Amino acid sequence: MKFDVIIIGSGPAGYVAAIRAGQVGLKTAIIEKGKIGGMCLNWGCIPSKALIESAKLYRKISKDAAKFGIEGIDKKSLSFNYAKAVKRADVIVTRLTSGVEFLLKKNGVEVIKGEAKITSENTVTVNNRNLEAGNIIIATGSKSPKPENTSEVVVEVNDLFTDREIPEHIVVAGYDAVAVELAQLFSVLGKKVTLISPTDTLIPLADPYLFDHLVSNFKKQKINIVYNTTLDDALAAYANHMIDLNGESIKCNMLINASHRKATLPASDVNFDQENGFLKTDEDCETSVHNIYAVGDVNGKSRFAHIGSAQGLHVINKIKGVRQKLDLKKYPINMYSIPEMAQIGYTEPELKADGVDYKISEFPLSANGKAMTEGTNEGFVRILSDTKYGEVMGVQIVAPHATDMIAEASAYMQLESTIYDVANTVHAHPTISEVFMEAGFEAVDKAIHK
């Protein structure tokens, strides 16, 4: 059987590409050996955010109920039922995966369950079927590498979202958004948490200003951070529920493997150029083999689901003859920390390295009326703008809804807006997004509420 497009993997990069391919009239098949929706939908983005929302509500009730005029809550009897929170997440996941399956069917995409093998530049084998395609898209994702030494104390991220007991002392191994989110999730639930990073930083793509704020927040939440330590280092130092590192003894009942992920490569008789274990691709996500593309985690350019989806759409547009440019600087990165963090565009070190003269304008949530009504004053909007023309070069946000607010900054970046455009964009009142307008005013020396 011959297809216009065969997609291997059904995560956000793969299924979005498949749906769009079907919408534009391409005969399309998508091959999935596991669950439709991939890591993000089944074990990552969605269930983790559902648990984080449950944890934030628990925190607000236990900490601030009286401030909001809510009485009669016995804090001693208040508890968090992890199993029920997971069940709620499962309901959401089931609804969303069913929705994706419906959309694939609606758009004429053939869904094939099984493990694919690329046998030539235009053929794929699955379940003893030989399929031909004009184009092949690899969207097989990534996974955290297994530690050198196995131990029952190690838990994979995929296995967290089950009906299980969560112990008192938790160590999270990793340094990206997933590790940060898990550390804060379990800290909010009252667990003693240590985060071990293999480098001397957290969230390596983030502006140092965000990193500093995150570390300060961790200290307030009593989350311990140990730098320059890998998962294998921790396991080598583990014995009897203790990890001894550099003279520090850390209790550990659970060691979560949220280590930097590596590409999950499909079986293939075709050789591809690789870079640091990922499939090497050009600006159009095309691999070293003509008409075979790699999108999402597997190409190593980004681990964010929305960027994988954007790459998938880009490839389908290219196949249809629509030429566009993928500019990762114009795509946001988001962290569901507590409070949330988000960023788009250039960081300060990048602007300095490029010799760009820039201006910083910042406005705090502590002066925002809507933030006060929600019981928060922690956070800010920070804008980096070019001093010559005022063009918005980068935005960083810390706020309860930062991952939603960053969409406004995305529009500014796509439209090459100036700081004057930001200042002159009227925002509804009262809203947290007014902080954008105030940061714009600040850049032209006339913030209203500061």
N, C-alpha and C positions, 0 to 999 in steps of 0.2 A: 504494500500500500504506500502511496506517495502523498506527502504533505508539503505544504509551503513552509511550515515551521514546526519543528519538534522542540519542545521545551522539557528539560530534565530538571525536576524539582518544582514544588508548588508552594514555596514560601512567598512573601510579598513581592519579591523580584520576579518570580516565575509566574504566579497566577495572574498578576496584573498584566504582564506581557501577553499571556494567553488570552485573557478577556479582550484586551485591545486588538490583538491579532484577529480574533473572531469578529469583532465589531467592524473591522475594515475589510472583511471579506477573505481573509487568508484561511486556507484549510489548515487547521491546527490540532496538534496532539500535545498533551502534557503528561509526563510520566512521573509517578510518585511511588516510592517504595514504602513510605510511612503514612503519616496522616496528612490530608489536604490542609494547607495553611502553614506547614513547616514549623520550625522552631518558634518563630515569633508568635504565631497565633495560638499554638497548642501549649508551649512550655515557656514562653518568654514574655514578649511585650504585653500581651493581653492578661494572662493570669497574674503576672507580677504586679501590674497596675491595679488590678482588682483587689489584690491583697494589700497593696499600699493604701488604697482608698479606705479599706476597712480599718487599717492601722491608724490612719489619720483621724478617722471618726472616733475611734476608741481613745486616742490621745486627747482630742478636743473635749470629749465628754468627761474624761477622768481629770483633766487639768483645768478646764475653763467653764464647766457647766454653770457653776454659781455666778460667774461673771456675766453670763447671758441670762440670768434670772431663772435658771432651772434648778429647782430644789427637790429634795427627797431622794437623791441618789446616794446610796451607801457605797462609798469608794472601796470599802473593805470587801464587799461582795461583788464588786464590778470585776469582770474577767473577760478575757479574749478567747473565744472558741476557734482555734485555728482550723479545725476540721470543717466547721460550718462556713468559715470564710473561704476555704478552698472549694467547698461545694457551690457557693455563690459564683466563684470564678469559673467553675466547670460549666455552669448553666450559660454564662456569657460566651465561653469558648464554643460550646455546642451550637449556640445560635449563630455565631459568626462563621464557623466552618460550614454549617448548613447553607448559609447565605452565599459563601464562595462557591460551593458545589452547584448551587442553583444558577449562579451567574455564568459559570463555565458551561453548563448544559444549555442555558438560554442562548449563549453566543456560539453554539455549535462546536465547542471544543471537545474533542474525544479525550476522556480521562482514562489512562491506562495505569493500573496498579501493578507494580513490579520494579525490579532493579534494571536500570538501563546500562547498556554498554555501547560506546561509540566504536563502530567497527571500520568506518572510513570517513572521508570528508563529508559524505552526505548520507550515511546509513547508521541506523541505531538498531540494536537488537534488544528485545524485551520479551520475556515469556516465550522464547523460541519463535518470535515473530521478527521478521526483517522489515524495518520501516525505512523508507527513503524520504529525504527532505531537502528542499532547496536551501534551508537555513536551519541551523541547530543552535539553541540557546541553552547554555549551561547555567543553572541557577541552584546548585546543590548545597549552597550555604557553607557553614563552618561549624566547628565544635571545639570545646576546650580539650587540649591534649591530656591523656591519662598520665598520672604521675608515674615516675619510674618504679616506686615501691607502692604496692597496694596496701590498703588498710581499711578496716571496717569503719573507721572514724570519718573517712572521706565520703562526701555526698555530692553528686553531680547536680547542677542547677535544675536539670529536667526532673529530678526526683524530689525536689522540694515541694512541688505543687500537688501533694498527695495527702491523704489522711494519715498524718504521722505526728509523733510527739516531737516538740521542739525543745531541746535541752537548754539548760541555764547558761552555759558558756559556749560561745560560738566564735570560730575564727573563719574569716572570709579571705580567700586567696584571690587577688586580682586588683586591678587598678583603673578599670574603665567604668562606664555608667552602670553596668549590671552589678559590679561589686559594690559600688557606692550605694546603690538603691537597696541591695540586700542588707548591707551593714546597718543602714538607717531603719529599714523595716523592722529588723529584729531588735534593734535598740529601743524603738518606740514600744515594742511589746514587752519591754522590761528585761531583756536578756543582756548579759555582759558580752560585749562584742569587741573583737580585735580585727582590724583589717591589715593584711600584709600585702605590700606592694613590691613587685619585682624591681622597681626603679625608685628614684628619689622623688617621685611626684605621683599625683593622681590625675585622672582625666587628661592624658597628654595633649589632646587637641585643644584643651581649654586655655583661655587667656590666664596668665598667672594671677590676675586680679580675682578671677573666679575661684582658682585653686586656693588662694589665701582665705577667701570667704568660706570655702568648704571646710578647710582645716579648722578654722575658728569655730565653725558650727559643730564639727565633730567633737571638739573639746567641750563645748557646752553640753553636748549629749553624752559625754563620757565614753566616746568610742575611741579606743586605743588604735594608733597607727604605727606599724613597723615597716620601715622602708628597706629597699634593697634585699628583699627576702622572697624567695620563690616558694611555690607549693612543695617542691621536693626538699628545699631547705627545711621547711617546717616539719615535714614527715620524718626527715632524718633526725630531727631533734625531738621527736614525739615519743613519749612513753608514759603509760599509766595516766592518760588524760591530762598530761602536762607537756608543754612545748618550751624548751629552754633555749633561748636565743640571746646571745650577747649579754649574758648575765641576767636576763629578764625571764622570769617564769610565768607562762601564760596558761591558764586553765583552758582546756579544750575538750568539749564533749561532742562537737561536730565541726568538721573542717570542710567548708564549702569550696568546691573547685569552680571558681569564676575566673580562671586564668585567661590570659589573652588567647583568643580562639585562632585555630588554624583551618585552612581551607579543607572542605570535604570534597575530594576530587572524584569524579565518576570513573568507573572502569572504562578503559579506552585502549584500542589498538593504535590510536593516533598519538603522536608525540606533540606536546604543546610546550612552548617556552614558558618558564616559570620564573617568579621573582619572590624570594623569601617564602617559598612554599605555596604561593598563590598563583593563579593563572595570569600571565602577563597579557595585558590588553592595551589597545591604542585608545585614542580620544573618543572612539565610537563603541568601545567595549568589545571590539573584535580581537580575537586571539591571534596567535601566529599562524593559524590555519584559516584560510579564506572561508567566509560565510559561517564560521563557528564563533559564537559570541559567549562571553562570560559576564554575568551581571550579579550584583549583590555581593555578599560576603566573600564568595569564591574568588573574586578578582582582587581582594585586599585593599580596595580604594576607600571603603567605608564599611562600618558595621551597622549603620542605621538603616532600618527597614524602609523608610521613605526614600532614601537615596537609592536603595536597590530597586524600588518601584520605578523611580525616575529613570534609572538606567534601562530597565525593561521597556518602558514606553519609548525611550530614545531609540532603542534597537528596532522596534517595530516601525517607528517613523522612518528610520533609515531604509529598512527593507521596502517600504512603500515609496521611497524616493523623496521623503521630506528631510531636508538637511537642517539640523539645529546644532547648538553647541551645549555640551555638558560643562557647567562651571560649578564645581563643588563649593566654591566660596560663596555662591548664592543659594546654597541649601543649608537649612538650619541643623544644628545638633542640639539634642535635648537630653536633659537628665532629670529623672523623676525623683530627685532628692527631696528632702523636707527642710526648707521650702524648695520648690523646683528651680532649676537653672536651665538657661538656654543661651545659645550663641549663634551668630551668623557673621560671615565676612572675615576680615582680617583681625588678628590679635595685635596687641602693642608690639611684641617682639618682631612680628612679621613686617609691620609698617616701618619699624626702625631699620630692619635689615634691608628693606627695599629703598631706604632713603626718602620716605614719604613724610612731608611735614603735615602733622595732624593735630587736631584739637580734641580734648576730652570734655564731654558735658555729661553730667550725672544728676539724677534727681532721686531722692529716697522715698520709699513707701511710707516712711514715718510721717510725711507731710501730706499724705493722700487720704481724703475722707472715706472713700469706699474701703480702703485697707483697714482703716480704724473700725468701721462697722463690722468687718469680718473678724476682728480681734487680732490683727497682725500688724506689725510695723517693721518687720524684717525684710529688707530687700531694696532693690534699686533698678533703674534702667540707666545704662551707661552707653553713650554713643561716641564712636570715634569718627571724626569727619576730616576730610582734606581741607587744609587751611586756605588753599588757593581758590577753589570753586565751592567749597562747602559740601562736596559729595559725601554721602554716608558710606564709610568704608568698613564699619563693623559695629555690631551691637551685642551687648551682653546684658542679660536680665537675671535677677534673682527675685522671685515673687511667687505667691501661691499658685498663680496661673501662668507662669513663665512659658511653659511649653505651648500654650495657646497664644499668648501675646507675641511670641516670636514670629508668627505669621505676618504681622504688620511690618516687622523689620524685613521679612522676606520680600514683601511687595516693594519696600523702599529700595532694596538691593536690585531687584529685577528691573525696576524703572529708572535706576541710576539717579535716585532722588537726592536732593540736597538737604542740609540741615534746616534750611528755610522752608522747604516743603513740609518737613516734620512739624516745625513750629506753627505753620499755617494750616495744618490739618485739624479741623475742629473735632474734638472728641466729646462724646456724650458724658454728661455729669449726673450722678457720681459714678465713675468707673475707675478701676485700677489702671486702665490703659491711658488715662489722662497723664500718667507719669511720662509717657512718650512725648507728649506735647510740651510738658514742662522741661524735659531734657533738651528739647529743641529750642525753647525759649532761653534756657541757660547758655546754650552755645552762642546766642546773639546777645548775651548779657542782659536778659530781661525775664528771668524766671518769675512767675507770678507769686507762687506760694513758698518762696524760699528766702 
